Amino acid sequence: MKSYGSSEELFLRAKKVVPGGVHSPVRSFRSVGGTPVFFQAAKGPLLTDVSGKEYLDYCLSFGPLLLGHRDPEVEEVVRETASLAWSFGAAEPYSLELAEWIVSRIPWVEKIRFVNSGTEAVMSALRVARAATGRNKILKFDGCYHGHLDSLLVKAGSGLAGEASSDSAGIGSELIGNTLVLPLDDESAVAELFAREGKNIAVLVIEPLPANYGLLVQRKEFLQKIVEIARSHGALVLFDEVISGFRVGLRGMSGELGIRPDLVTYGKIIGGGFPVGAYAGRADLLDLVAPQGPVYQAGTLSASPFGMRAGLATLVKCERENVYSVLEERTKRLTDGLLAIFRKYDPDSDWSVTAHSSLFWFHRSTPSPIRTVDSIPNGHKEAFANVFHLLLTEGIYLAPSGYEVGFTSLAHTSEILEKTFDLAEKAFKKNKV
Ligand SMILES: *Cc1c(COP(=O)(O)O)cnc(C)c1O
């Protein structure tokens, strides 16, 4: 392998030419402290850094790699694709195969349009919702992430319930003036807001499994109720399943809950590790999109053959191997095992874990399940940072922030889980918290 120098050297160089040295903020280790590890290769559950050290990967590119890195079946398809075409900018059969496969399995996906990221998918779906309803306002929930589009990069503002304030510099108030924000887990706040603003709200957008601010598993009754309220006021329902879609099951969280969204967004897993996003849903809504309808949306590299074919190979394998029940069981073993170790060596931190399917999130114990941003215990960030660095030193890589969830993949076999426990024990023994 080529020699690149140490992570420290590379980070110094990177900071000179790239803002913060990284191309997406969480990668910088800002939240946990220290220098980000620079990786040069990956296979299965393993990452290899630029010095040749190996890590067991529980970040998995923040979710896309449900089968692990370079799954052999997917890799074969990717290699074959490299010898067929890299991009056409024209009609081709590969995106059709992926679209048909998804439409045939998810009843509320009647039509689908592929884009290049989750952000783009959400942005486009909102445009459709506004066009369909002739309304301008959007309701989102505090603690849900929908990508970095201006209108959704907001947090709850002070003052009037529902008011939003910008969560980033550079976003003019006119860009968020139509965004309303409410806390999760509070159906009466939703009812009150709709009573006041209902006729102006085009769409209610929510992560049905909020997994971008810790793992804030919602009550089914809350989700059922808010969908019912939105519909009774003529608003559409957009489930942002960029992280949960094809991870908690083939039909995502919508399938698990038995709730049909009008619009749904996908990303991450749908591209098998390549940049793909999608927005989908009712045919009458998707038919509003150009060239069929008046809502413009386009993409030079959209439906790239790599993403389409890697995505399909991934989903086909997930279905065939019943990956979801395997992963759920392994995730339970992983979190039980790690929790026992955390509690044994770090009793003062009172560790607990929230897990759903193959997503997990360690945090301090709380009297009741954590469903809102406000109920995340104080000191969480610092407690996580300690454990993160202990594990990192021994070769376990978690997402470098206490507000990101962890993932398992099909490549995380029993043997890998055992190895994880051994490394974690070693880490704590060496280095009492
Ligand atoms: C990751 C994510 C996005 C953004 O997707 P990108 O591909 O990073 O633009 C949007 N919504 C949810 C729920 C996500 O998890």
The ligand as an SDF file (V2000), in Angstrom:
LIG
                    3D

 15 15  0  0  0  0  0  0  0  0999 V2000
  -27.9930   11.1780    6.5840 C   0  0  0  0  0  0  0  0  0  0  0  0
  -29.3550   11.7460    6.5930 C   0  0  0  0  0  0  0  0  0  0  0  0
  -29.7450   12.7720    5.7090 C   0  0  0  0  0  0  0  0  0  0  0  0
  -28.7670   13.4530    4.7890 C   0  0  0  0  0  0  0  0  0  0  0  0
  -28.2590   12.5830    3.8300 O   0  0  0  0  0  0  0  0  0  0  0  0
  -26.8930   13.0060    3.0720 P   0  0  0  0  0  0  0  0  0  0  0  0
  -26.6920   11.8870    2.0970 O   0  0  0  0  0  0  0  0  0  0  0  0
  -25.8450   13.0870    4.1290 O   0  0  0  0  0  0  0  0  0  0  0  0
  -27.1540   14.3070    2.4220 O   0  0  0  0  0  0  0  0  0  0  0  0
  -31.0570   13.1740    5.7080 C   0  0  0  0  0  0  0  0  0  0  0  0
  -31.9630   12.6230    6.5410 N   0  0  0  0  0  0  0  0  0  0  0  0
  -31.6260   11.6430    7.3960 C   0  0  0  0  0  0  0  0  0  0  0  0
  -32.6740   11.0470    8.2740 C   0  0  0  0  0  0  0  0  0  0  0  0
  -30.3140   11.1810    7.4650 C   0  0  0  0  0  0  0  0  0  0  0  0
  -29.9920   10.2310    8.3400 O   0  0  0  0  0  0  0  0  0  0  0  0
  1  2  1  0
  2  3  1  0
  2 14  2  0
  3  4  1  0
  3 10  2  0
  4  5  1  0
  5  6  1  0
  6  7  2  0
  6  8  1  0
  6  9  1  0
 10 11  1  0
 11 12  2  0
 12 13  1  0
 12 14  1  0
 14 15  1  0
M  END
$$$$
